[in-house]
Amino acid sequence: MTVVRHEVLSAFERHLRSERGRSENTVRAYTRDVGAFLDEVGADDDAALRAVTLADLRGWLGAVARGGAARSTVARTSASLRTFFRWCERTGRVEHDPSLRLAAPKRRRTLPPVLAQRSAASLLDVAALAADDDDPVHLRDRAALELLYGTGIRVGELAGLDVDDVDLDQRVLRVVGKGDKERRVPFGVPAREAVLEWLARGRPALATAGSGPALLLGRRGRRVDPRQVREAVHRLLAHVPDAPDLGPHGLRHSAATHLLEGGADLRMVQELLGHASLATTQIYTHVSVDRLKRSFAQAHPRA
């Protein structure tokens, strides 16, 4: 890697993290996408960077697609390059942004798999039963699942919760989401009971001097890792008959769908989930309609 290329990518990475407030996953993905493109076109100095054309960008997206990348990956690569060259133009690294007319394939709006309400109830029953052995990790897993399904928060947001972020009297979480945006999310009585049990009998058994304020802990006393929560969801869901194998994000989808099926307002669900755009939340209306159509087909004599 040349010095110039390294400096440009490092500066772009700082821009994404500090100025745009992008998540670490996004920073890594965008930097990797741009780095791969610069390698492909040999843009390893300022002159080569300024020589990049729209044809170069389109050619690279085509190569990524022909290489078997998913449509979503091609769309993300396009977004990475547009973000990069817009930043290059603003910082004077290129005179004109060659990505202005760069199009990306539209992502297919696939319906996210969700649990039936009875399956969600069964999953939480399984978690409660497992927690009866007083193993602190099982108590933690029950609290984690109750919060995930009861609030619809992301697994990263769950792992980032501190003890002081939970108001047990008001039953409200203070959540820091994407872009460091803070929101308050209510939760129900079952989640409150699970968190109380965790704080009374689980967390003290795992806490160490290095635990800090983290709400949920791993077996070694450090803040829980999202991967540990994912493993718990998969493990417990395996005991629910006929349930799809979902991760924590599947519980988020399920919570949103069940809220809408219960009559919740779409904008209220948008606020709870922390979506910047209502269009992102609207996919859950398609899930609900799809279920409604299946129920109609199964039950209506004139279906």
Secondary structure, DSSP 8 states (H G I E B T S, - for coil): --HHHHHHHHHHHHIIIIIS---HHHHHHHHHHHHHHHHHHT--SHHHHHT--HHHHHHHHHHHHHTT--HHHHHHHHHHHHHHHHHHHHTTS-SS-TTTT---------------HHHHHHHHHHHHHHHTT--HHHHHHHHHHHHHHHH---HHHHHT-BGGGEETTTTEEEEE-GGG-EEEEE--HHHHHHHHHIIIIIHHHH--TT-TTBSSB-TTSSB--HHHHHHHHHHHHTTSTT-----HHHHHHHHHHHHHHTT--HHHHHHHHT-SSHHHHTHHHHHHHHHHHHHHHHH-TT-
